[in-house]
Amino acid sequence: MQIILASQSPSRASILRGAGVEPVLRPAHVNEASLIESLGDAAPAEVVSQLAMAKAQEIAPDFPNDIVIGGDSMLLLDGTLQGKPHTVDATVARWEQQAGKTAELLTGHCIIWGDQAHVETSRTTVRFAKATLADIRAYASTGEPLECAGAFTLEAIGGWFIDRIEGDPSSVIGLSLPVVRRALYSFGLSVSELWNSGQTESAQQPAQPTDATMSAVTN
């Protein structure tokens, strides 16, 4: 049994790898703009959960015996959902709007295993720094935030400009491990069943000191 990630997001994949799981990446191709338009005045949490469901449901038939995860994140700023800015100019404009403000990062999840599904949206409060225009432009020019929900990352360069978060940090990066754990438990599964055997074995054995670490300890 494997975890199939219906996404090409390196951040989501890195969260799972860091948590002992090597996911199979199978990006879903969903017309997000069309789906959002069809939802009309749906609540923000419903929008991201519907996007996550569409992605998971597209991939799930190909993996009936595996766990398929679909996810989607958007920033709720001043009552409006914000997606990916895509361009440098849009990123600068977004940051000029959100610098110094508090917003909510909504991450919809749909986890499917066979005929069972768990749908949940996690919410994390994000406090943006009062970044200078020079730093905003420099950050946008790196290209890092262009394809990120809310035009920021927490784990990379964008971390300079996030003053505080309240909630699940992995959700801000793109995938909530607590949500996935709750889904697995609802399916009657254990988290540890999915850990990579090599990583589990290494975790059970204490690391042997190398010459370099011995030198660092003694000097």
C-alpha positions as CSV (number, residue, x, y, z in Angstrom):
1,M,0.0,0.0,0.0
2,Q,1.4,3.4,-1.1
3,I,0.4,7.0,-0.7
4,I,-0.4,8.6,-4.1
5,L,-0.1,12.4,-4.1
6,A,-2.4,13.9,-6.7
7,S,-0.1,16.9,-6.9
8,Q,3.3,17.9,-8.4
9,S,4.0,20.2,-5.4
10,P,7.5,19.6,-4.1
11,S,6.5,21.1,-0.7
12,R,3.7,18.5,-0.2
13,A,6.0,15.7,-1.3
14,S,8.8,16.9,1.1
15,I,6.4,16.9,4.0
16,L,5.6,13.3,3.4
17,R,9.2,12.3,2.9
18,G,10.2,14.1,6.1
19,A,7.5,12.1,7.8
20,G,8.8,8.7,6.7
21,V,6.7,8.2,3.5
22,E,7.9,8.2,-0.1
23,P,4.8,9.2,-2.1
24,V,4.1,8.4,-5.7
25,L,3.5,11.7,-7.5
26,R,0.6,11.6,-9.9
27,P,-0.6,15.2,-10.6
28,A,-4.3,15.7,-11.3
29,H,-5.3,17.9,-14.1
30,V,-8.3,19.9,-12.9
31,N,-9.6,23.2,-14.3
32,E,-9.5,25.0,-11.1
33,A,-10.8,28.3,-12.4
34,S,-13.9,26.6,-13.9
35,L,-14.6,24.7,-10.7
36,I,-14.3,27.8,-8.5
37,E,-16.7,29.7,-10.9
38,S,-19.2,26.8,-10.7
39,L,-19.2,27.0,-6.9
40,G,-20.6,30.5,-6.9
41,D,-20.9,31.9,-3.4
42,A,-19.7,28.8,-1.6
43,A,-17.9,29.3,1.7
44,P,-14.1,29.6,1.4
45,A,-13.5,26.3,3.2
46,E,-15.9,24.5,0.8
47,V,-14.1,25.9,-2.2
48,V,-10.7,24.5,-1.2
49,S,-12.3,21.1,-0.1
50,Q,-14.1,20.8,-3.5
51,L,-10.8,21.5,-5.3
52,A,-9.0,18.8,-3.2
53,M,-11.9,16.4,-3.9
54,A,-11.7,16.9,-7.6
55,K,-8.0,16.2,-7.7
56,A,-8.2,13.1,-5.5
57,Q,-11.3,11.7,-7.4
58,E,-9.6,12.1,-10.7
59,I,-6.6,9.9,-9.7
60,A,-8.3,7.4,-7.3
61,P,-9.7,5.0,-9.9
62,D,-6.1,4.2,-11.0
63,F,-5.1,3.2,-7.5
64,P,-7.9,1.3,-5.9
65,N,-5.7,-0.4,-3.2
66,D,-3.6,2.7,-2.3
67,I,-4.2,5.9,-0.4
68,V,-4.8,8.9,-2.6
69,I,-4.4,12.4,-1.3
70,G,-5.7,15.5,-3.0
71,G,-5.0,19.0,-1.6
72,D,-5.5,22.6,-2.4
73,S,-4.5,25.8,-0.5
74,M,-5.7,29.3,-0.7
75,L,-5.3,32.4,1.5
76,L,-8.3,34.1,2.9
77,L,-7.3,37.8,3.0
78,D,-9.8,40.6,3.9
79,G,-12.7,38.1,3.2
80,T,-11.4,37.2,-0.3
81,L,-9.7,33.9,-1.4
82,Q,-6.3,34.4,-2.9
83,G,-4.7,31.7,-5.1
84,K,-1.3,31.7,-6.8
85,P,-0.1,35.0,-8.2
86,H,1.8,33.4,-11.1
87,T,3.7,36.6,-12.1
88,V,6.2,38.9,-10.4
89,D,4.0,41.9,-10.8
90,A,1.0,40.1,-9.2
91,T,3.2,38.9,-6.4
92,V,4.4,42.4,-5.6
93,A,0.8,43.7,-5.7
94,R,-0.4,40.9,-3.4
95,W,2.4,41.6,-0.9
96,E,1.7,45.3,-0.9
97,Q,-1.9,44.3,0.1
98,Q,-1.1,41.7,2.8
99,A,2.1,43.1,4.4
100,G,1.5,43.7,8.1
101,K,-1.9,42.0,8.0
102,T,-3.3,38.7,9.5
103,A,-4.9,36.2,7.1
104,E,-6.0,32.6,7.2
105,L,-4.4,29.9,5.1
106,L,-7.1,27.3,4.2
107,T,-5.9,23.9,3.0
108,G,-8.5,21.5,1.7
109,H,-7.7,17.7,1.9
110,C,-9.4,14.7,0.4
111,I,-8.0,11.4,1.3
112,I,-9.4,8.3,-0.5
113,W,-8.8,4.6,0.3
114,G,-11.0,2.3,-1.7
115,D,-14.6,3.3,-1.1
116,Q,-13.8,5.4,1.9
117,A,-13.0,9.1,1.8
118,H,-12.1,11.7,4.4
119,V,-12.6,15.4,3.5
120,E,-11.3,18.1,5.8
121,T,-10.1,21.7,5.6
122,S,-7.5,22.9,8.0
123,R,-7.2,26.6,8.9
124,T,-4.0,28.3,10.0
125,T,-3.7,32.0,11.0
126,V,-0.7,33.8,9.3
127,R,0.7,37.1,10.4
128,F,2.6,38.8,7.6
129,A,5.5,41.1,8.4
130,K,5.6,44.7,7.4
131,A,8.1,43.9,4.7
132,T,9.7,46.8,2.8
133,L,8.9,47.4,-0.8
134,A,12.6,46.6,-1.7
135,D,12.3,43.2,0.0
136,I,8.9,42.5,-1.5
137,R,10.3,43.1,-5.0
138,A,13.4,41.1,-4.3
139,Y,11.4,38.2,-2.9
140,A,9.0,38.3,-5.9
141,S,12.0,38.3,-8.3
142,T,13.4,35.1,-6.8
143,G,10.4,33.3,-8.4
144,E,9.8,31.3,-5.2
145,P,6.3,32.7,-4.3
146,L,4.9,32.8,-7.9
147,E,3.2,29.4,-7.7
148,C,2.4,29.4,-4.0
149,A,-1.0,30.0,-2.5
150,G,-1.0,33.3,-0.8
151,A,2.3,34.3,-2.6
152,F,4.5,33.0,0.2
153,T,6.4,30.1,1.6
154,L,7.0,29.3,5.3
155,E,9.9,27.0,4.9
156,A,12.2,28.9,2.5
157,I,13.0,32.5,1.7
158,G,9.4,33.6,2.6
159,G,10.1,32.6,6.2
160,W,11.8,36.0,6.6
161,F,8.5,37.7,6.2
162,I,6.2,35.6,8.3
163,D,6.0,37.0,11.9
164,R,3.7,34.3,13.4
165,I,1.5,31.4,12.6
166,E,-1.2,29.9,14.8
167,G,-2.2,26.4,13.8
168,D,-0.6,23.5,12.0
169,P,2.7,24.5,10.3
170,S,2.7,21.5,7.9
171,S,-0.7,22.7,6.6
172,V,0.8,26.1,5.7
173,I,3.5,24.3,3.7
174,G,0.8,22.5,1.8
175,L,-0.3,19.3,3.5
176,S,-1.5,18.7,7.1
177,L,0.0,15.6,8.7
178,P,-2.7,15.8,11.5
179,V,-5.4,15.7,8.9
180,V,-3.9,12.8,7.1
181,R,-3.4,11.0,10.4
182,R,-7.1,11.5,11.2
183,A,-8.0,10.1,7.8
184,L,-5.9,7.0,8.3
185,Y,-7.4,6.3,11.7
186,S,-10.9,6.7,10.3
187,F,-10.0,4.0,7.7
188,G,-8.8,1.7,10.5
189,L,-5.1,2.1,9.5
190,S,-2.0,3.1,11.5
191,V,0.4,5.9,10.5
192,S,3.4,3.6,11.1
193,E,2.1,1.1,8.4
194,L,3.1,3.6,5.8
195,W,6.6,4.5,7.0
196,N,9.5,3.5,4.8
197,S,11.0,0.4,6.2
198,G,14.6,1.7,5.7
199,Q,13.8,4.9,7.5
200,T,12.0,3.1,10.3
201,E,15.0,0.8,10.8
202,S,17.4,3.7,10.9
203,A,15.2,5.5,13.4
204,Q,15.3,2.5,15.7
205,Q,19.1,2.4,15.8
206,P,21.2,5.1,17.5
207,A,23.4,6.9,15.1
208,Q,27.1,6.0,15.4
209,P,29.4,9.1,15.9
210,T,31.6,9.8,12.9
211,D,35.1,11.3,13.2
212,A,33.6,14.7,12.2
213,T,31.0,14.6,14.9
214,M,33.6,13.4,17.5
215,S,35.8,16.3,16.5
216,A,33.0,18.8,16.9
217,V,32.1,17.4,20.3
218,T,35.7,17.6,21.6
219,N,36.7,20.9,20.1
